Amino acid sequence: MVFAQTSSPNVGTTRLTLDEYRAMEETHPERHEYRNGEILTMSGGSEAHSAIASNLLIYLGFLLRDTDFRLYNSDLRVWIPEYQCGTYTDLMVVNGFPEFNGERNDEILNPFLIVEVLSPSTEAYDRGEKFRKYRSLASFCEYLLVSQAEPYIEQYHNLEPSSNDRWLWQVYSNLEQVIVLHSLNIEVSLSEIYRRINF
């Protein structure tokens, strides 16, 4: 079976049914994104990528431990019905209980905040098409794009949840800066996100 890499969106892919894809994901050592029948292999992450995602998971988990927010790492897929797309985030937060796709317990429909740690092979997709797909989810209201090459984070916050088409963009590039996560009503410093990361 041949799969396209996420860095080469124009490469031909093997088409699978959704059931075939889900069965494959349960046993295959690699992760794949499902795009309306096309299967794309998700590239592996670097040490910095993994450490940054872990820093965020640990720190946000601590800050949100007594709230109704739930954090999930990259083990669960987000299902995007409008695009028939199943994809993995580096981190997502759900407000309250997760809504699952039908009887599945591995596909979430209601991410509130999504974090992607950028990789060279996926950065353009995370910024463009993937962000557009995420915006079709009614619950989705905040997005962080985190560089692993330097202290640099882009934050997108939806100003009008009812319309989902007015997003505020803000950039952070100093380790002394603090990000206000509007959707969670908490603050996170860049120094915590990049703790023990050497540039």
Number of C-alpha atoms within 10 A of each C-alpha: 5 12 16 19 20 19 18 11 11 9 12 14 17 12 18 16 13 18 9 11 18 17 11 15 14 11 9 10 8 12 21 25 22 24 17 16 17 19 26 25 17 19 15 12 12 11 10 18 20 14 18 23 21 16 17 21 20 14 14 21 17 10 13 16 12 8 11 10 18 18 20 18 17 15 13 18 24 25 24 21 14 11 13 13 21 23 21 20 18 21 22 26 25 22 19 12 10 17 15 16 16 9 7 10 12 14 21 22 21 23 26 22 24 22 21 22 22 22 19 10 15 18 18 14 15 20 16 10 11 15 15 12 17 24 19 15 19 15 18 24 22 25 25 22 19 25 21 24 14 14 17 16 20 16 19 20 21 20 15 12 14 10 9 17 12 13 17 12 12 12 13 17 13 14 16 10 12 15 16 13 17 15 16 18 8 13 13 16 16 21 15 18 23 23 14 12 18 9 9
